[in-house]
Amino acid sequence: PPSSSRPGARLAAFVLLALALASGLRAQTTVWSNAGTGDWTVAGNWSNGLPNSTTDATIDNGGTATVAGTGTANTLMVGASTSHSGSLSIAGGALSVEYCFLGNEGGTGTATVSSGTWACTNSFFVSNAGTGSLTISGGTVSAGGNFVFGERGGTGTGTVSGGILSPYSLLVGNSGSAGSGTLTISGGTVAVSYEAYI
């Protein structure tokens, strides 16, 4: 796959998508309200009840949502804005989301996956103008679209020591939007379906 060529049109499309998703109007949002560590599937941990496939979910109060059962959302933002942070831990559960953000618009978002699955059916941003970190030691993390570490001036960090990272396309550090990214692979499998730019 290509390793150095970065077509401007493709990078511009990444930026436009990130901007649109980060600032677009949403029908309904539920916000993580547990300042400690809690179960994703407990409705009381969310401001507006459990997220579903038509609901956007935000974790940015410094708390940690754990997924050991089944969870879903339309858009998930972990660390959604400046000075806000949040964490996600997937251990044996199954999470399905359309668009995924770790560290958005100045926020800090972290996620760890030790077992189970996290399926992002469209694009996955580990940092969109923020600071994002994804650690995979087991399980499977997949994206049906672009998987970007470091977008729009943000810093995205990924570590794969076990399990599977399976994106459609992979971009580590979108220099076209001043993004910075790193991906460290010490074990497990990274299986890119289409193309990778590193």
LINNOR-V777803 format. One record per pair of residues at least 24 apart in sequence whose C-alpha atoms are under 6 Angstrom apart, sorted by the first residue. I is the first residue (numbers start at 1). J is the second residue. Records with the same first field share a line. If there is no record, write none. Layout:
I=J / J
//
This chain:
1=195
3=197 / 198
28=55
29=55 / 56 / 57
30=57
31=57 / 58
32=59
34=63
35=62 / 63
36=63
37=63 / 64 / 65
38=65 / 66
39=65 / 66
40=65 / 66 / 67
59=86
60=84 / 85 / 86
61=85
62=86
64=88
66=90
67=93
68=92 / 93
69=93
70=94 / 95
71=95
72=96 / 97
73=97
74=98
75=99 / 100
76=100
77=101
78=102 / 109
79=103 / 107 / 108 / 109
80=104 / 107
81=105 / 106 / 107
82=106 / 107
83=107
85=109
87=111
89=113
91=115 / 116
92=116
94=118
98=122
99=123
100=124
101=125
102=126 / 127 / 132
103=127 / 130 / 131 / 132
104=128 / 129 / 130
105=129 / 130
106=130
108=132
110=134
112=136
114=138 / 139
115=139
117=141
123=147
126=156
127=151 / 154 / 155 / 156
128=152 / 154
129=153 / 154
130=154
131=155 / 156
132=156
133=157 / 158
134=158
135=159
136=160
137=161 / 162 / 163
138=162 / 163
139=163
140=164
141=165
142=166 / 167
143=167
144=168
148=172
149=173 / 181
150=179 / 180 / 181
151=179
152=177 / 178 / 179
153=178 / 179
154=179
155=180 / 181
156=181
157=181 / 182
158=183
159=183 / 184 / 185
160=185
161=186 / 187 / 188
162=187 / 188
163=188
164=188 / 189 / 190
165=190
166=190 / 191 / 192
167=192
168=192 / 193 / 194
169=194 / 195 / 196
170=196
171=196 / 197
172=198
//
